[in-house]
Amino acid sequence: MGFVLNIGIVLSIFLGILLFSKKNKVLTDNLLAVWLFVIGIHLTGYFLFYKGYWEIYPDLIGVTAPLPFLYGPFLYLYVLYSIKSESSLRKIDYLHFAPTLMSYLLMSHFFFFYSAKEKVQVYKGAMDDYNGTLATIMLVGFIISGISYTILAYRKLIKREKVVKENFSDTSRINLRWLRYTIIGIGLFFIVGTIVSVLREVIGFQFPFNADILFYSILVGFIVFIGYSGIRQQDLFTSANIKERELVKTESEYKKSSLKVEVANDKHQELLDFMEREKPYLNNKLTISELAEELSLSTNHLSQIINQYEQVNFHDFINKYRVEEFILKAQEDTSFSLLGLAYDSGFNSKSTFNTVFKKFKSLTPSQYISKLKK
């Protein structure tokens, strides 16, 4: 157990420092860095408890107890600001940290007015006035916080996924799968922590092992995953020359569109002609704002045309052309590798190429080419 905690503490602090020193870092990098430091402090607090330092230094008892209240807010704010080009939090965002502050205020009497001996008695369960009532309130609060913020973060993730696919043809550097895993990881941490706490504290079940190892191991694994992914991940607005006001954010905007039907028809044909003639999809970092500029359209109007006339989002519209370009090149030139031809067709990574190709053709690239040769 001590080994697992040590790994978590060192990694959280180390990864937090790396994020703070990341080049071209944005608000989400700072949020993740602070979150990792909070996790490191929380793990340090539990490590001191596990090693028995609470009895030696009673003033340490309960100091880090409210910190898990911060996990949900940090998760939510991280996902939220991944679709906003803001440099700082809004004032209203700080309300998400109110439960943590309230917990410390409720515990202030314990921190400042209990003697060292009384704190040890609370720690051992000999005094119930603090340990029973407040601990129960905080446990219920953890459950509500964990479930609520996990749901809110997932909803924001779905929104971000739509935004990315409406604006970018290549998402290999701003993919969303890792964020999905992040939300699942935090949700799992809260679920396991809740089950263990309820069984142990409410029902009185005695585990034959230290059950804390379950959710703290999940937390350490989560640190490794989110730290690595956060450092590697490129921000939505630094990955391409695009500004937040240029982003296409929702299809509901089309209902208020000023684009006339006859103009839309003409622009749709112009778009198709331009795609065939200029092949802009060969630019592996093509964004909807760049294509819209070529056609003298707003990003929203171009997105509207693509969605209504082609029945796909921008990401799929562009990559469909790339797939057809790859097939054409593969038939004409057999001297290059399939991956080399994919790069020449506008794809930017092997994984994206394989995923997109199978989506449109229901076969892997090699299977499809082999079938053509028969």
C-alpha positions as CSV (number, residue, x, y, z in Angstrom):
1,M,0.0,0.0,0.0
2,G,2.8,2.4,0.9
3,F,4.5,1.7,-2.4
4,V,1.3,2.5,-4.4
5,L,0.9,5.8,-2.4
6,N,4.5,6.8,-2.9
7,I,4.2,6.3,-6.7
8,G,1.0,8.4,-6.7
9,I,2.5,11.2,-4.7
10,V,5.7,11.4,-6.8
11,L,3.9,11.2,-10.1
12,S,1.2,13.7,-9.3
13,I,3.7,16.3,-8.2
14,F,6.1,15.5,-11.1
15,L,3.4,15.6,-13.8
16,G,1.9,18.8,-12.3
17,I,5.3,20.5,-12.6
18,L,5.6,19.3,-16.2
19,L,2.2,20.8,-17.0
20,F,3.2,24.1,-15.5
21,S,6.3,24.1,-17.6
22,K,4.6,23.0,-20.8
23,K,5.2,25.3,-23.8
24,N,2.2,27.2,-25.0
25,K,0.2,26.1,-22.1
26,V,-3.4,27.2,-21.7
27,L,-6.0,27.4,-18.9
28,T,-6.8,23.7,-19.1
29,D,-3.1,22.8,-18.6
30,N,-3.1,25.0,-15.4
31,L,-6.3,23.4,-14.2
32,L,-4.9,19.9,-14.7
33,A,-1.7,20.9,-13.0
34,V,-3.4,22.3,-9.9
35,W,-5.7,19.2,-9.8
36,L,-2.7,16.9,-9.8
37,F,-1.1,18.9,-7.0
38,V,-4.4,18.5,-5.0
39,I,-4.4,14.8,-5.6
40,G,-0.7,14.6,-4.5
41,I,-1.6,16.5,-1.2
42,H,-4.6,14.2,-0.7
43,L,-2.4,11.1,-1.2
44,T,0.2,12.5,1.1
45,G,-2.4,13.0,3.8
46,Y,-3.6,9.4,3.5
47,F,0.1,8.2,3.5
48,L,0.7,9.9,6.8
49,F,-2.5,8.3,8.2
50,Y,-1.4,4.9,6.9
51,K,2.0,5.1,8.4
52,G,0.5,6.1,11.8
53,Y,1.7,9.7,11.9
54,W,-1.7,11.0,12.9
55,E,-1.2,9.7,16.4
56,I,2.3,11.2,16.6
57,Y,1.1,14.5,15.1
58,P,-2.6,14.9,15.9
59,D,-2.8,18.3,14.2
60,L,-2.6,16.4,10.8
61,I,-5.8,14.6,11.5
62,G,-8.5,15.4,8.9
63,V,-6.5,18.2,7.2
64,T,-6.9,16.6,3.7
65,A,-10.4,15.1,4.3
66,P,-12.4,17.6,2.2
67,L,-10.0,17.5,-0.8
68,P,-12.0,14.8,-2.7
69,F,-14.7,17.5,-3.1
70,L,-12.4,19.2,-5.5
71,Y,-12.1,16.2,-7.9
72,G,-15.5,16.7,-9.5
73,P,-15.2,20.5,-10.0
74,F,-11.7,20.2,-11.6
75,L,-13.0,17.4,-13.9
76,Y,-16.0,19.5,-15.0
77,L,-14.0,22.8,-15.4
78,Y,-11.3,21.0,-17.4
79,V,-13.8,19.6,-19.9
80,L,-15.7,22.9,-20.0
81,Y,-12.7,25.1,-20.8
82,S,-11.4,22.6,-23.4
83,I,-14.1,24.2,-25.6
84,K,-13.5,27.8,-24.5
85,S,-10.5,29.9,-25.4
86,E,-10.4,31.6,-22.0
87,S,-7.2,32.6,-20.1
88,S,-8.8,32.5,-16.7
89,L,-11.8,31.2,-14.8
90,R,-15.0,33.2,-14.6
91,K,-16.0,34.4,-11.1
92,I,-19.0,32.1,-11.1
93,D,-16.7,29.1,-11.6
94,Y,-15.3,29.5,-8.1
95,L,-18.7,28.5,-6.7
96,H,-17.8,24.9,-7.6
97,F,-15.2,25.0,-4.8
98,A,-17.7,26.1,-2.2
99,P,-18.4,22.6,-0.8
100,T,-14.7,22.2,-0.1
101,L,-14.6,25.6,1.7
102,M,-17.7,24.8,3.6
103,S,-16.3,21.4,4.7
104,Y,-13.2,23.2,6.1
105,L,-15.4,25.7,7.9
106,L,-17.4,22.9,9.4
107,M,-14.2,21.3,10.5
108,S,-12.6,24.5,11.8
109,H,-13.9,23.9,15.4
110,F,-12.2,20.5,15.3
111,F,-9.0,21.9,13.9
112,F,-8.7,24.9,16.3
113,F,-10.5,24.0,19.5
114,Y,-10.0,20.3,20.0
115,S,-7.0,19.3,22.1
116,A,-4.4,16.9,20.7
117,K,-5.8,14.2,23.0
118,E,-9.4,14.8,21.8
119,K,-8.3,14.7,18.2
120,V,-6.8,11.3,18.7
121,Q,-10.0,10.1,20.4
122,V,-12.0,11.3,17.4
123,Y,-9.6,9.6,15.1
124,K,-10.0,6.3,17.0
125,G,-13.8,6.7,17.1
126,A,-14.0,7.2,20.9
127,M,-15.8,10.5,20.4
128,D,-18.8,10.5,18.2
129,D,-19.9,14.2,18.3
130,Y,-17.6,15.1,15.4
131,N,-16.7,11.8,13.8
132,G,-20.2,10.4,13.4
133,T,-22.3,13.4,12.2
134,L,-19.9,15.4,10.1
135,A,-18.3,12.3,8.6
136,T,-21.7,11.1,7.4
137,I,-22.6,14.5,5.9
138,M,-19.3,14.5,4.0
139,L,-19.7,11.0,2.8
140,V,-23.1,11.8,1.4
141,G,-21.6,15.0,-0.1
142,F,-18.8,13.0,-1.8
143,I,-21.4,10.6,-3.4
144,I,-23.6,13.5,-4.7
145,S,-20.6,15.5,-5.9
146,G,-19.0,12.5,-7.7
147,I,-22.2,11.5,-9.5
148,S,-23.3,15.0,-10.4
149,Y,-20.0,16.2,-11.8
150,T,-19.4,13.0,-13.7
151,I,-22.7,13.5,-15.4
152,L,-22.1,17.2,-16.1
153,A,-18.6,16.5,-17.4
154,Y,-19.9,13.8,-19.7
155,R,-22.5,16.1,-21.2
156,K,-19.8,18.7,-21.8
157,L,-17.7,16.0,-23.5
158,I,-20.5,15.2,-25.9
159,K,-20.8,18.9,-26.8
160,R,-17.0,19.2,-27.3
161,E,-17.0,16.1,-29.5
162,K,-19.6,17.7,-31.8
163,V,-17.7,21.0,-31.9
164,V,-14.4,19.2,-32.9
165,K,-16.0,17.2,-35.7
166,E,-17.8,20.3,-37.0
167,N,-14.6,22.3,-37.2
168,F,-11.6,20.0,-37.8
169,S,-10.8,17.4,-40.4
170,D,-8.0,15.9,-38.4
171,T,-8.6,15.2,-34.7
172,S,-5.5,13.0,-33.9
173,R,-4.1,15.8,-31.7
174,I,-7.4,16.8,-30.1
175,N,-9.1,13.5,-29.8
176,L,-11.7,12.9,-27.2
177,R,-11.3,9.3,-26.2
178,W,-8.9,10.1,-23.4
179,L,-11.3,12.6,-21.9
180,R,-14.0,9.9,-21.9
181,Y,-11.6,7.6,-20.1
182,T,-10.8,10.4,-17.7
183,I,-14.5,10.8,-16.8
184,I,-14.9,7.0,-16.4
185,G,-11.9,6.9,-14.2
186,I,-13.2,9.6,-11.8
187,G,-16.6,8.0,-11.8
188,L,-15.0,4.6,-10.9
189,F,-13.0,6.2,-8.1
190,F,-16.2,7.7,-6.6
191,I,-18.2,4.5,-7.1
192,V,-15.6,2.2,-5.5
193,G,-14.9,4.7,-2.7
194,T,-18.6,5.0,-2.0
195,I,-19.2,1.2,-1.9
196,V,-16.2,0.7,0.4
197,S,-17.2,3.6,2.7
198,V,-20.8,2.5,3.0
199,L,-20.0,-1.1,3.6
200,R,-17.3,-0.2,6.2
201,E,-18.8,2.9,7.9
202,V,-22.5,2.4,7.6
203,I,-23.1,-1.4,7.5
204,G,-20.0,-2.2,9.7
205,F,-18.6,-4.8,7.3
206,Q,-15.0,-5.8,8.1
207,F,-12.9,-6.3,5.0
208,P,-10.2,-9.0,5.3
209,F,-7.7,-6.6,3.7
210,N,-7.1,-2.9,3.6
211,A,-10.0,-1.9,1.3
212,D,-8.6,1.6,0.8
213,I,-6.1,0.0,-1.6
214,L,-8.9,-0.4,-4.1
215,F,-9.8,3.2,-4.8
216,Y,-6.3,4.6,-4.1
217,S,-4.9,2.2,-6.7
218,I,-7.6,3.5,-9.1
219,L,-6.5,7.0,-8.3
220,V,-2.8,6.3,-8.9
221,G,-3.7,4.7,-12.3
222,F,-5.8,7.7,-13.0
223,I,-2.9,10.0,-12.3
224,V,-0.6,8.2,-14.7
225,F,-3.3,8.3,-17.5
226,I,-4.5,11.8,-17.1
227,G,-1.0,13.3,-16.5
228,Y,0.4,11.7,-19.6
229,S,-2.6,12.5,-21.7
230,G,-2.8,16.1,-20.5
231,I,0.8,16.7,-21.4
232,R,0.5,15.1,-24.8
233,Q,-2.9,16.7,-25.6
234,Q,-3.0,19.8,-27.8
235,D,-5.5,22.4,-27.0
236,L,-8.5,23.0,-29.3
237,F,-7.4,26.5,-30.2
238,T,-3.6,26.0,-30.5
239,S,-4.0,23.0,-32.8
240,A,-5.0,25.2,-35.7
241,N,-5.4,28.8,-36.8
242,I,-8.9,29.2,-35.5
243,K,-10.6,31.4,-32.9
244,E,-13.5,30.6,-30.6
245,R,-15.9,33.0,-32.3
246,E,-15.3,31.1,-35.6
247,L,-16.2,27.7,-34.2
248,V,-19.4,26.1,-35.4
249,K,-20.9,25.0,-32.1
250,T,-24.3,23.6,-32.7
251,E,-26.7,22.6,-35.5
252,S,-29.5,24.5,-33.8
253,E,-27.9,27.7,-35.1
254,Y,-29.1,26.7,-38.6
255,K,-32.7,27.3,-37.6
256,K,-31.9,31.1,-37.4
257,S,-29.7,31.1,-40.4
258,S,-29.9,33.9,-42.9
259,L,-28.7,31.7,-45.8
260,K,-31.3,31.7,-48.6
261,V,-32.1,28.4,-50.3
262,E,-31.0,29.6,-53.8
263,V,-27.7,30.9,-52.4
264,A,-27.2,27.6,-50.5
265,N,-27.8,25.6,-53.6
266,D,-25.2,27.6,-55.6
267,K,-22.7,27.5,-52.7
268,H,-23.1,23.8,-52.4
269,Q,-22.3,23.2,-56.0
270,E,-19.4,25.6,-55.7
271,L,-18.1,23.6,-52.7
272,L,-18.3,20.3,-54.7
273,D,-16.5,21.9,-57.7
274,F,-13.8,23.4,-55.4
275,M,-13.2,20.0,-53.7
276,E,-12.8,18.2,-57.0
277,R,-10.6,21.0,-58.6
278,E,-8.4,22.2,-55.7
279,K,-8.4,19.1,-53.5
280,P,-8.1,21.1,-50.2
281,Y,-8.5,17.9,-48.3
282,L,-4.9,17.1,-49.0
283,N,-4.0,19.6,-46.3
284,N,-4.0,17.3,-43.3
285,K,-4.7,20.2,-40.9
286,L,-7.6,21.7,-42.9
287,T,-10.3,23.4,-40.7
288,I,-13.7,24.6,-41.6
289,S,-12.7,28.2,-41.2
290,E,-10.0,27.8,-43.8
291,L,-12.3,26.2,-46.3
292,A,-15.1,28.7,-45.6
293,E,-12.6,31.5,-46.3
294,E,-11.8,30.0,-49.7
295,L,-15.5,29.9,-50.6
296,S,-16.2,33.4,-49.1
297,L,-18.7,31.9,-46.6
298,S,-19.1,32.1,-42.8
299,T,-18.2,28.9,-41.0
300,N,-21.8,28.5,-39.8
301,H,-23.1,28.8,-43.4
302,L,-20.6,26.3,-44.7
303,S,-21.4,23.9,-41.9
304,Q,-25.1,24.3,-42.6
305,I,-24.5,23.4,-46.3
306,I,-22.4,20.4,-45.5
307,N,-24.8,19.1,-42.9
308,Q,-28.0,19.7,-44.9
309,Y,-26.8,18.7,-48.4
310,E,-24.2,16.0,-47.6
311,Q,-25.8,14.7,-44.4
312,V,-22.5,14.6,-42.6
313,N,-20.4,16.8,-40.3
314,F,-17.3,18.6,-41.6
315,H,-14.9,15.9,-40.3
316,D,-16.6,13.1,-42.2
317,F,-17.1,15.2,-45.3
318,I,-13.4,15.9,-45.7
319,N,-12.2,12.4,-44.7
320,K,-14.6,10.8,-47.2
321,Y,-12.7,12.6,-50.0
322,R,-9.4,11.5,-48.4
323,V,-10.6,7.9,-48.5
324,E,-11.5,8.1,-52.2
325,E,-8.2,9.8,-52.9
326,F,-6.4,7.0,-51.2
327,I,-8.2,4.3,-53.2
328,L,-7.5,6.1,-56.4
329,K,-3.8,6.4,-55.6
330,A,-3.6,2.8,-54.4
331,Q,-5.0,1.6,-57.8
332,E,-2.7,3.8,-59.8
333,D,0.6,3.4,-57.9
334,T,1.5,0.1,-56.2
335,S,5.1,1.1,-55.4
336,F,4.3,3.0,-52.2
337,S,3.1,1.6,-48.9
338,L,-0.5,1.9,-48.0
339,L,0.4,4.2,-45.1
340,G,2.5,6.4,-47.4
341,L,-0.4,6.7,-49.8
342,A,-2.7,7.6,-46.8
343,Y,-0.4,10.5,-45.8
344,D,-0.3,11.7,-49.5
345,S,-4.1,11.6,-49.4
346,G,-4.4,14.0,-46.4
347,F,-4.4,11.7,-43.4
348,N,-2.2,12.6,-40.5
349,S,-1.9,9.4,-38.6
350,K,-2.2,5.6,-39.1
351,S,-4.9,5.2,-36.4
352,T,-7.1,7.9,-37.9
353,F,-6.7,6.5,-41.4
354,N,-7.6,3.0,-40.3
355,T,-10.6,4.2,-38.3
356,V,-12.0,6.5,-40.9
357,F,-11.4,4.0,-43.8
358,K,-13.2,1.2,-42.0
359,K,-16.1,3.6,-41.1
360,F,-16.7,4.4,-44.7
361,K,-15.8,1.1,-46.4
362,S,-16.5,-1.5,-43.6
363,L,-13.2,-3.1,-44.4
364,T,-9.6,-2.4,-43.4
365,P,-7.5,-0.6,-46.1
366,S,-5.5,-3.7,-46.9
367,Q,-8.7,-5.9,-47.1
368,Y,-10.3,-3.4,-49.4
369,I,-7.3,-3.1,-51.8
370,S,-7.0,-6.9,-51.9
371,K,-10.6,-7.2,-52.8
372,L,-10.2,-4.7,-55.6
373,K,-7.3,-6.7,-57.1
374,K,-9.4,-9.9,-57.4
